[in-house]
Amino acid sequence: MSQPALRRFYKQATSVPCGQGHRIELDGKALHSPAKHELILPGRALAAAIAEEWARQGEKLAPHTMSLMQLAATAIDRVAPERPRVVDEVVGYAGTDLVCYRAAEPPALAVRQAQAWDPLIDWLRRRYDVSLVATTGIVAVAQPEATLEALRRVVAGMDHFTLAALASMTGAAGSLVIALALAGGEITPEEAAHAAQLDELFQAERWGEDKEAIDRRVAQLGDLVAAKRFLDLLAAG
């Protein structure tokens, strides 16, 4: 059974500077994460945006409308205390990355995959000096160990807020390559969603759509948009 919606229990939500960064206050009381950790944000822009999410709530709280808050809480409650596991999960996508597995048939799909995914692999090579092997079919292909280690260093070097956003992007797209390109500003969230949804969109053109698939793609795009905004706010300081 779903939990009843929590009624709004505060009048004002504000962001306030503190010793380590910025915090959110609800009617002057510091907001904590769901795991009861201090919710300290590293920059003013992100804190202000999260405070605005709280300020926009109606009579009943709607957590699904507070994507920035959810990412910040994930960074503090899940990523910070479990960094090695999160890094392993994110880097694990590179071993079987979506953009490396191509269709042999039909030719039209193969062409679309090459047009959408080859530039991402090329960008990854230029940006991080690594190479990925693309293949056709579903049989796993081993990626160069040096590539996986280099990508691990990239991911492990991120602070836990950035890592939380990258993990969200990677999970939503099913691809570390797409996520890194989005995080790096090489592509937009809409382009990232299109790259991730390419096979499904191709099949929908041939066989038609259903509402569940459309809703899933909309939610996927929403996750990518939210994670990219989170990174942009982090960068704004």
C-alpha positions as CSV (number, residue, x, y, z in Angstrom):
1,M,0.0,0.0,0.0
2,S,1.2,3.5,-0.8
3,Q,2.0,5.9,2.0
4,P,-0.4,8.8,2.5
5,A,0.9,12.1,1.2
6,L,2.6,14.2,3.9
7,R,1.0,17.5,4.5
8,R,3.0,20.7,4.2
9,F,4.3,21.5,7.7
10,Y,6.2,24.8,7.1
11,K,5.5,28.2,5.6
12,Q,8.9,29.3,4.3
13,A,11.8,27.5,2.7
14,T,15.2,29.3,2.4
15,S,18.8,28.6,1.7
16,V,21.3,29.8,4.3
17,P,25.1,30.0,4.3
18,C,26.8,27.8,6.9
19,G,30.4,26.9,7.7
20,Q,30.7,24.1,5.1
21,G,28.5,25.5,2.4
22,H,24.7,26.2,2.3
23,R,21.8,24.5,4.0
24,I,18.0,24.5,3.6
25,E,15.9,25.9,6.4
26,L,12.1,25.3,6.8
27,D,10.7,28.0,9.0
28,G,14.2,28.5,10.4
29,K,14.9,24.9,11.1
30,A,17.7,23.0,9.3
31,L,16.5,20.4,6.8
32,H,18.0,16.9,7.1
33,S,18.2,14.1,4.6
34,P,15.8,11.1,4.8
35,A,18.6,9.3,6.6
36,K,18.9,12.1,9.1
37,H,22.2,13.5,7.9
38,E,22.9,17.2,7.7
39,L,21.8,18.4,4.3
40,I,24.8,20.6,3.5
41,L,25.0,21.7,-0.2
42,P,28.4,22.8,-1.6
43,G,27.1,25.9,-3.5
44,R,24.6,28.7,-3.3
45,A,22.9,28.1,-6.6
46,L,22.1,24.4,-5.9
47,A,20.9,25.3,-2.4
48,A,18.6,28.1,-3.7
49,A,17.1,25.8,-6.3
50,I,16.4,23.1,-3.7
51,A,14.8,25.7,-1.4
52,E,12.6,26.8,-4.3
53,E,11.5,23.2,-4.8
54,W,10.3,23.1,-1.2
55,A,8.8,26.6,-1.5
56,R,6.7,25.5,-4.5
57,Q,5.0,22.6,-2.7
58,G,1.3,22.8,-2.2
59,E,-0.8,21.6,0.7
60,K,0.5,18.1,0.3
61,L,4.2,17.4,-0.4
62,A,4.9,15.7,-3.7
63,P,8.5,14.3,-3.5
64,H,8.5,13.3,-7.2
65,T,8.5,17.1,-8.0
66,M,11.7,17.6,-6.0
67,S,14.2,16.0,-8.3
68,L,17.1,18.2,-7.1
69,M,16.4,17.4,-3.5
70,Q,16.3,13.7,-4.3
71,L,19.7,13.8,-6.0
72,A,21.2,15.8,-3.1
73,A,19.8,13.3,-0.6
74,T,21.1,10.4,-2.7
75,A,24.6,12.0,-2.7
76,I,24.6,12.4,1.1
77,D,22.8,9.2,2.2
78,R,23.9,6.7,-0.4
79,V,26.9,7.9,-2.5
80,A,29.1,9.4,0.3
81,P,29.0,6.3,2.6
82,E,29.2,3.8,-0.3
83,R,31.5,5.4,-2.8
84,P,33.4,2.2,-3.9
85,R,30.1,0.4,-4.6
86,V,28.7,3.3,-6.6
87,V,31.9,3.7,-8.6
88,D,31.8,0.0,-9.4
89,E,28.2,0.2,-10.6
90,V,28.8,3.2,-12.8
91,V,32.0,2.0,-14.3
92,G,30.4,-1.5,-14.8
93,Y,28.2,0.0,-17.6
94,A,31.3,0.6,-19.7
95,G,32.0,-3.1,-19.9
96,T,28.8,-3.7,-21.8
97,D,27.9,-0.2,-22.9
98,L,24.7,0.3,-25.0
99,V,26.6,2.2,-27.7
100,C,29.0,-0.7,-28.3
101,Y,26.3,-3.2,-29.2
102,R,25.0,-2.8,-32.8
103,A,22.4,-4.5,-34.9
104,A,23.4,-6.2,-38.0
105,E,19.8,-6.1,-39.3
106,P,17.8,-4.3,-40.4
107,P,20.3,-2.1,-42.3
108,A,18.3,1.1,-41.5
109,L,18.7,0.5,-37.8
110,A,22.4,-0.2,-38.1
111,V,22.9,3.1,-40.0
112,R,21.0,5.0,-37.3
113,Q,23.0,3.5,-34.5
114,A,26.3,4.4,-36.3
115,Q,25.1,7.9,-36.9
116,A,24.1,8.4,-33.2
117,W,26.6,6.4,-31.4
118,D,29.9,6.6,-33.3
119,P,30.3,10.4,-32.6
120,L,29.9,9.6,-28.8
121,I,32.6,7.0,-28.9
122,D,34.8,9.4,-30.9
123,W,34.2,12.1,-28.3
124,L,35.1,9.8,-25.5
125,R,38.3,8.9,-27.2
126,R,39.2,12.6,-27.7
127,R,38.1,13.6,-24.2
128,Y,39.6,10.8,-22.1
129,D,42.1,9.2,-24.5
130,V,40.4,5.8,-24.3
131,S,39.0,3.4,-26.9
132,L,35.9,1.2,-26.8
133,V,35.2,-1.7,-29.1
134,A,31.9,-1.9,-30.9
135,T,30.4,-5.2,-32.1
136,T,27.3,-6.6,-33.7
137,G,24.9,-9.0,-32.0
138,I,24.5,-9.7,-28.3
139,V,27.7,-11.7,-27.6
140,A,29.7,-9.8,-25.1
141,V,32.9,-8.2,-26.3
142,A,35.8,-7.5,-23.8
143,Q,36.7,-3.8,-23.6
144,P,40.4,-2.9,-23.2
145,E,41.4,-3.1,-19.5
146,A,43.3,0.3,-19.9
147,T,40.0,1.9,-21.0
148,L,38.1,0.6,-18.0
149,E,40.8,1.6,-15.6
150,A,40.9,5.1,-17.1
151,L,37.2,5.5,-16.9
152,R,37.3,4.3,-13.3
153,R,39.8,7.0,-12.4
154,V,37.5,9.6,-14.0
155,V,34.4,8.4,-12.1
156,A,36.3,7.8,-8.8
157,G,37.7,11.4,-8.9
158,M,34.3,13.0,-8.8
159,D,32.9,14.4,-5.6
160,H,29.8,12.6,-4.2
161,F,27.3,15.2,-5.6
162,T,28.7,15.0,-9.1
163,L,28.9,11.2,-8.8
164,A,25.3,11.0,-7.7
165,A,24.2,12.9,-10.8
166,L,26.4,10.8,-13.1
167,A,25.0,7.6,-11.6
168,S,21.5,8.9,-12.2
169,M,22.3,9.7,-15.9
170,T,24.1,6.4,-16.4
171,G,21.2,4.4,-15.0
172,A,18.6,6.4,-17.0
173,A,20.5,6.1,-20.3
174,G,21.8,2.6,-19.7
175,S,25.2,3.9,-20.9
176,L,28.2,5.5,-19.2
177,V,29.3,6.9,-22.6
178,I,26.0,8.8,-23.1
179,A,26.1,9.9,-19.4
180,L,29.7,11.3,-19.7
181,A,28.8,13.1,-22.9
182,L,25.8,14.7,-21.3
183,A,27.7,15.6,-18.1
184,G,30.5,17.0,-20.3
185,G,28.2,19.2,-22.3
186,E,28.8,17.4,-25.5
187,I,25.1,16.6,-25.9
188,T,21.8,17.9,-24.5
189,P,19.4,15.8,-22.3
190,E,17.1,15.5,-25.3
191,E,20.0,14.2,-27.5
192,A,21.0,11.8,-24.7
193,A,17.5,10.4,-24.4
194,H,17.3,10.0,-28.2
195,A,20.6,8.1,-28.2
196,A,19.5,5.9,-25.3
197,Q,16.0,5.3,-26.9
198,L,17.2,4.8,-30.4
199,D,16.3,1.1,-30.8
200,E,12.9,1.5,-29.1
201,L,12.1,4.5,-31.3
202,F,13.0,2.6,-34.4
203,Q,10.7,-0.3,-33.4
204,A,7.9,2.1,-32.5
205,E,8.1,3.5,-36.0
206,R,7.6,0.1,-37.5
207,W,5.1,-1.5,-35.2
208,G,3.4,1.4,-33.4
209,E,3.4,2.9,-29.9
210,D,1.8,2.1,-26.6
211,K,1.2,4.5,-23.7
212,E,3.4,2.6,-21.3
213,A,6.4,2.9,-23.5
214,I,5.8,6.6,-24.1
215,D,5.4,7.3,-20.4
216,R,8.6,5.4,-19.7
217,R,10.5,7.5,-22.3
218,V,9.1,10.7,-20.9
219,A,10.3,9.7,-17.4
220,Q,13.7,8.7,-18.7
221,L,14.1,12.2,-20.3
222,G,12.9,13.8,-17.1
223,D,15.7,12.0,-15.1
224,L,18.3,13.1,-17.6
225,V,17.1,16.7,-17.6
226,A,17.1,16.8,-13.7
227,A,20.6,15.3,-13.4
228,K,22.0,17.7,-16.0
229,R,20.4,20.7,-14.2
230,F,21.8,19.4,-10.9
231,L,25.3,19.4,-12.4
232,D,24.9,22.9,-14.0
233,L,23.8,24.2,-10.6
234,L,26.8,22.6,-8.9
235,A,29.1,24.2,-11.5
236,A,27.5,27.6,-10.9
237,G,28.8,27.6,-7.3
